[in-house]
């Protein structure tokens, strides 16, 4: 009895992360059988592409890599020839020539509008959204404002303004760009439109299987690495960041952003990326890690939200970020679904290695969502133990003790699994890995002190407090202005820091350097912040 396409795909999924001789024979046999079958549409095709992506990112040899690549191209040709109406079940799959329909921020939509391998249009405005007429009251020239007094629908209003059907999304994006100097206002206004976007790829490049770094050095697998000394890995000296040409940097940025768009997701560092901050590190086993910060107007107070994308043989395989504050970082990681069942633990430790050595971080903290809070998959997969295995421990002492007892049971009783109730208990506390000798301060602790200062000394008058602490800082440092807009923002931050902490004279010099560093170089800024706290001890 011949097996179905779906059945063969599921069998290939079972063998794709195995590399013994028997598994390789079975894997190649299944790939051959599948290559002779007619390609379907729907969930079974998505699963097949995911397996092919895994094989392409974890090839045993050049022959297997070529075979998987050939099959991915067959899928692309198949979908290019398939009418749009028959591909509706593949919407948001990220497959070649298949629509993505979702809502994005204004900044991300502007980036999408500049991409030549897609067509971007308005699909709809969600019910209950703010009428476009209310937004255009704030942006249209005075001679056209009478159009905003008619009570017209969104479509009627754009008809009256003679905006072409194909140019309507670009028109809205340009109107909202009037608020670029007030990004939070712009975000609020654009989000209130609840605009659903339709992305129609016109090139296979805009798809999960073909969105990759160009010409990566391929690593061929003889195993999936599960057992390794994570402490040893974290301490292996990080190579220098790659010397990227402008073309290579632009390509890397585009791959990172496309990987988000194809998953209908956004992260602030990817959306608001400062491309000048991007650094790419080529590591072992076909892994490279890109880290990147945000443009100055989007930077957070004190800490730096630094995003990452991990590439496996050129494929974006993992993404996330860390909120870095001196030697401390709140960390989050996601593995793209096609690459689960591979070297997830090794991925995470390589990413931690990059943050640790690039920024000097030795205290990593993870929030409960990552291992199960409001995240059923995290409970089902036992994600808590994934982190525990690599040195993360509950901050709550009682939960830390419970984890020790549970781990002993797991070690001693074959087949023992923690109950759902126990795993949910672990989500009552953050977990952390401390590679240093103490626990660094959090930005939240310092913000509380700043709020107390504003309340007690300045009667809650924030403008008065801001002016006073800045003047005190300028007096103590003999600091000369003028500064740029972004440097002035950092001046206010460090002035408050100086106002709530006991400061030595040498620390003022460091704070002055931080003002210039933060808008331009987040690595230098965080290194200065570490030095600032060290000098205060």
Order of alpha helices (4+ residues) and beta strands (2+ residues): alpha-alpha-alpha-alpha-beta-alpha-beta-alpha-alpha-alpha-alpha-beta-alpha-alpha-alpha-beta-beta-beta-beta-beta-alpha-beta-alpha-alpha-beta-alpha-alpha-beta-alpha-alpha-alpha-alpha-alpha
